[in-house]
Amino acid sequence: QVQLVESGGGLVQAGGSLRLSCAASGRFSSINTMGWYRRAPGKQRELVATITSGGSTDYADSVKGRFTISRDNAKNTLYLQMNSLKPEDTAVYYCNAGVRFAVGALDAWGQGTLVTVSS
C-alpha cells in the first residue's frame, strides 16, 4: 500500500507564490515518475508537470517559466514551487506517483490540495 499526502495549498493574491508538497509513505520498492495535475472548476484534470526518478522534468506550456517541480528521493517527497500565480491557476492540485512494489506496480494519487488565486 502507498499513501500520497499533499500540503501547501491555500489562498494567494495574483502574482504571489505557493509551494506544494506531496509525501509518499507505505511499503514500496521505488517510485518512478511523479507529477502534479490540477482540476479547475468546471474543467477536466490536466497535467501540470512531471519529473522522473532521474530528475528529468516536463511542464505544461501554461506554467513554463513560473512553476518548478522537484523531488527529494531520500524523503519520497515531491514539490511544486509556483511563482507569479494567476487567477487561472486556481484549481485542486493532485500528486501522482508511479509506485513499484516487490510484486506489481500502482499509479497512486493524493487526495488533492486547493489552490485559490485571487485577482
C-alpha positions as CSV (number, residue, x, y, z in Angstrom):
1,Q,0.0,0.0,0.0
2,V,1.1,3.6,-0.6
3,Q,-0.3,6.9,0.6
4,L,0.3,10.3,-1.0
5,V,-0.4,13.3,1.1
6,E,-0.4,16.8,-0.4
7,S,0.1,20.0,1.6
8,G,0.8,23.7,0.9
9,G,-2.4,24.8,-0.8
10,G,-4.2,28.0,0.1
11,L,-5.4,31.4,-0.9
12,V,-2.9,33.8,-2.5
13,Q,-3.1,37.0,-4.5
14,A,-2.3,37.1,-8.2
15,G,1.5,37.4,-8.6
16,G,2.2,35.6,-5.3
17,S,3.8,32.2,-4.7
18,L,3.0,28.9,-3.1
19,R,4.9,25.7,-2.6
20,L,3.1,22.4,-2.7
21,S,4.5,19.2,-1.2
22,C,3.5,15.6,-1.6
23,A,4.8,13.0,0.8
24,A,4.7,9.3,-0.1
25,S,4.5,6.7,2.6
26,G,4.0,3.0,2.8
27,R,5.7,-0.2,1.8
28,F,7.0,0.0,-1.7
29,S,10.2,-0.7,-3.6
30,S,10.6,2.5,-5.5
31,I,8.9,5.5,-7.1
32,N,9.3,6.2,-10.8
33,T,7.8,9.3,-12.4
34,M,6.0,11.7,-10.2
35,G,3.8,14.5,-11.3
36,W,1.3,17.3,-10.4
37,Y,-2.1,17.5,-12.1
38,R,-4.8,20.0,-11.5
39,R,-8.6,20.3,-12.0
40,A,-10.0,23.7,-12.3
41,P,-13.8,24.3,-11.6
42,G,-15.8,23.1,-14.5
43,K,-12.8,21.7,-16.3
44,Q,-11.1,18.3,-16.8
45,R,-8.0,17.3,-15.0
46,E,-4.8,18.5,-16.7
47,L,-1.1,17.8,-16.4
48,V,0.9,20.5,-14.7
49,A,4.4,19.0,-14.5
50,T,6.2,15.7,-14.2
51,I,9.6,14.6,-13.0
52,T,11.4,11.2,-13.5
53,S,13.3,9.4,-10.8
54,G,16.5,10.7,-12.5
55,G,15.3,14.3,-12.4
56,S,14.1,15.0,-16.0
57,T,11.2,17.4,-16.0
58,D,8.3,18.3,-18.3
59,Y,5.8,21.2,-17.9
60,A,2.5,22.3,-19.4
61,D,3.0,25.3,-21.6
62,S,0.7,27.3,-19.3
63,V,3.1,27.0,-16.4
64,K,6.5,27.0,-18.0
65,G,8.8,29.6,-16.5
66,R,6.6,30.1,-13.5
67,F,6.4,26.6,-11.8
68,T,9.2,24.4,-10.8
69,I,8.8,20.7,-10.0
70,S,11.4,18.9,-7.9
71,R,11.7,15.8,-5.7
72,D,13.7,14.5,-2.8
73,N,14.1,10.8,-3.4
74,A,15.5,10.2,0.0
75,K,12.4,11.6,1.6
76,N,10.0,10.3,-1.1
77,T,8.6,13.8,-1.4
78,L,7.5,15.8,-4.4
79,Y,7.4,19.6,-4.6
80,L,5.9,22.2,-6.8
81,Q,7.1,25.8,-6.5
82,M,4.5,28.1,-8.0
83,N,5.5,31.7,-8.7
84,S,3.7,34.5,-10.5
85,L,0.4,32.9,-9.8
86,K,-2.6,33.8,-11.9
87,P,-6.3,33.5,-11.2
88,E,-6.4,30.8,-13.9
89,D,-4.1,28.7,-11.8
90,T,-7.0,28.3,-9.3
91,A,-7.6,24.5,-9.1
92,V,-7.4,21.4,-6.9
93,Y,-3.8,20.1,-7.4
94,Y,-3.2,16.4,-7.2
95,C,0.0,14.5,-6.7
96,N,0.6,11.4,-8.8
97,A,3.3,8.7,-8.5
98,G,4.2,5.6,-10.3
99,V,4.9,3.2,-7.4
100,R,6.6,-0.1,-7.7
101,F,6.3,-2.9,-5.2
102,A,8.1,-6.2,-4.8
103,V,5.3,-7.6,-7.0
104,G,3.4,-5.3,-9.2
105,A,3.0,-1.5,-9.6
106,L,0.4,1.1,-8.9
107,D,-0.5,4.5,-10.3
108,A,-1.1,6.3,-7.0
109,W,-3.0,9.6,-6.4
110,G,-3.2,12.0,-3.5
111,Q,-6.4,13.5,-2.2
112,G,-5.7,16.9,-3.6
113,T,-5.0,20.4,-2.2
114,L,-6.9,23.5,-3.2
115,V,-5.1,26.5,-4.6
116,T,-7.1,29.7,-5.0
117,V,-5.6,32.7,-6.7
118,S,-7.5,36.0,-6.2
119,S,-7.3,38.8,-8.7
